[in-house]
């Protein structure tokens, strides 16, 4: 559940602020940039991006009982 909050809230804030600045067309441009894989030159970033959050959310904190 918390994972979705980490993704949705910043995305919603970005969309709201973009809408205020550039309107509907700005929101469309922002969403297109988020899925544009042609601009990523180092494809290893996909591995980091997709796996980093699940790995860190499953790692227990020192001193915390899980």
C-alpha distance (Angstrom), angle and dihedral (degrees) to the residues before:
residue distance angle dihedral
X1 . . .
X2 3.80 . .
X3 3.79 90.9 .
X4 3.78 90.4 64.1
X5 3.79 90.3 51.5
X6 3.80 90.1 54.3
X7 3.81 89.0 55.1
X8 3.78 104.6 33.9
X9 3.79 102.5 44.7
X10 3.82 97.6 53.6
X11 3.80 89.8 41.9
X12 3.80 91.4 50.8
X13 3.81 91.1 48.1
X14 3.81 90.9 50.0
X15 3.80 91.6 49.8
X16 3.80 93.0 48.1
X17 3.79 93.6 48.9
X18 3.80 92.0 44.8
X19 3.79 90.6 50.2
X20 3.80 90.5 51.9
X21 3.80 91.5 50.4
X22 3.82 103.4 36.7
X23 3.79 108.6 9.6
X24 3.78 127.1 -134.9
X25 3.80 94.4 -32.0
X26 3.81 90.1 56.2
X27 3.79 90.7 53.4
X28 3.79 91.1 51.0
X29 3.80 90.8 49.7
X30 3.82 91.1 49.3
X31 3.80 92.3 50.9
X32 3.80 91.4 48.2
X33 3.80 91.0 51.2
X34 3.79 89.9 53.0
X35 3.78 92.7 61.2
X36 3.81 99.3 33.5
X37 3.80 103.1 117.7
X38 3.79 94.8 175.0
X39 3.82 92.9 76.0
X40 3.81 94.4 57.2
X41 3.78 106.2 93.9
X42 3.82 98.2 -178.4
X43 3.80 106.9 54.7
X44 3.83 91.2 -166.5
X45 3.79 87.8 79.9
X46 3.80 89.0 73.2
X47 3.80 89.8 62.6
X48 3.79 91.4 49.8
X49 3.78 94.2 44.6
X50 3.79 96.1 48.8
X51 3.80 98.3 42.6
X52 3.80 105.2 32.4
X53 3.80 98.5 77.5
X54 3.84 96.7 46.1
X55 3.81 90.6 46.4
X56 3.78 94.4 49.6
X57 3.79 93.7 44.4
X58 3.82 90.5 54.2
X59 3.81 95.1 47.2
X60 3.81 110.9 97.6
X61 3.79 119.4 -129.0
X62 3.81 116.1 -117.0
X63 3.77 110.8 -94.8
X64 3.79 94.1 13.9
X65 3.78 118.9 117.5
X66 3.79 112.3 -130.3
